[in-house]
Amino acid sequence: MTEQELIDLEFEKITVTNEESQNGYDYCYYSKTLLPEFTINGITLGKTLNGWIVYSNDPDFTIKNVKTLKELIDVFSKIKNAGRETSVSKENG
């Protein structure tokens, strides 16, 4: 997948300077919170592999295909919306 696809999916760009990381270079990654306790991150595979992947550490998974990523985001969007509808129903009695 491309960096532009992550931007189009409303991932937030996080820039990390050498001063912050002390690894000898600046870099960036992309982050998207799907639920309050669940965030996924996009990182570059490097110039030789030419692309980006999205990963999570808990649970541990990697997504390389933008279609699969869109499906995952859609599922979490439905979960969020269902939670809102349930909350509104309870408030209205």
C-alpha positions as CSV (number, residue, x, y, z in Angstrom):
1,M,0.0,0.0,0.0
2,T,1.1,3.6,-0.4
3,E,1.6,6.5,1.9
4,Q,-1.2,8.3,0.1
5,E,-3.6,5.5,0.9
6,L,-2.9,5.8,4.6
7,I,-3.5,9.6,4.3
8,D,-6.8,8.9,2.5
9,L,-7.8,6.6,5.3
10,E,-7.3,9.4,7.8
11,F,-4.2,8.0,9.5
12,E,-2.3,10.7,11.5
13,K,1.3,11.3,10.4
14,I,3.7,11.1,13.4
15,T,7.2,12.6,12.8
16,V,10.0,11.4,15.1
17,T,13.2,13.5,15.0
18,N,16.7,12.2,15.6
19,E,16.8,14.2,18.8
20,E,13.8,12.2,20.1
21,S,14.8,8.8,18.9
22,Q,18.6,9.2,19.0
23,N,18.9,6.6,16.2
24,G,20.8,8.8,13.8
25,Y,17.9,9.9,11.5
26,D,14.4,11.4,11.4
27,Y,11.5,9.2,10.4
28,C,7.8,9.1,10.3
29,Y,5.0,6.6,10.7
30,Y,1.2,6.8,10.6
31,S,-1.3,6.0,13.3
32,K,-5.0,5.5,13.5
33,T,-7.1,4.8,16.7
34,L,-9.9,2.4,15.9
35,L,-11.2,2.2,19.5
36,P,-10.0,4.0,22.6
37,E,-7.7,1.1,23.5
38,F,-6.8,-0.1,20.0
39,T,-4.5,1.7,17.6
40,I,-2.9,0.5,14.4
41,N,0.3,1.9,12.9
42,G,1.6,2.2,9.4
43,I,5.3,2.0,8.7
44,T,7.4,2.0,5.5
45,L,9.0,-1.2,4.3
46,G,11.9,0.8,3.1
47,K,13.1,2.1,-0.3
48,T,14.1,-1.4,-1.5
49,L,10.7,-3.0,-0.8
50,N,8.7,0.1,-1.9
51,G,5.6,0.2,0.2
52,W,3.9,0.5,3.6
53,I,2.4,-2.0,6.0
54,V,0.0,-1.5,8.9
55,Y,0.5,-3.5,12.1
56,S,-0.8,-4.0,15.6
57,N,1.2,-5.3,18.5
58,D,-1.8,-6.5,20.6
59,P,-3.2,-8.5,19.0
60,D,-0.2,-9.2,16.8
61,F,-1.0,-8.8,13.1
62,T,0.3,-7.2,9.9
63,I,-1.8,-5.9,6.9
64,K,-0.1,-5.3,3.5
65,N,-3.3,-5.0,1.4
66,V,-5.2,-1.7,1.4
67,K,-8.5,-3.5,0.7
68,T,-8.1,-5.7,3.8
69,L,-7.2,-2.5,5.8
70,K,-10.4,-0.8,4.6
71,E,-12.4,-3.8,5.6
72,L,-10.8,-3.8,9.1
73,I,-11.6,0.0,9.5
74,D,-15.2,-0.6,8.4
75,V,-15.7,-3.3,11.0
76,F,-14.4,-1.1,13.8
77,S,-16.5,1.8,12.5
78,K,-19.6,-0.5,12.7
79,I,-18.6,-1.5,16.3
80,K,-18.3,2.1,17.3
81,N,-21.6,3.1,15.7
82,A,-23.4,0.1,17.3
83,G,-22.1,1.2,20.7
84,R,-23.4,4.8,20.1
85,E,-26.8,3.5,19.1
86,T,-27.1,1.3,22.2
87,S,-26.1,4.2,24.4
88,V,-28.7,6.5,22.8
89,S,-31.4,3.8,23.2
90,K,-30.6,3.4,26.9
91,E,-30.8,7.1,27.4
92,N,-34.2,7.3,25.7
93,G,-35.6,4.6,27.8
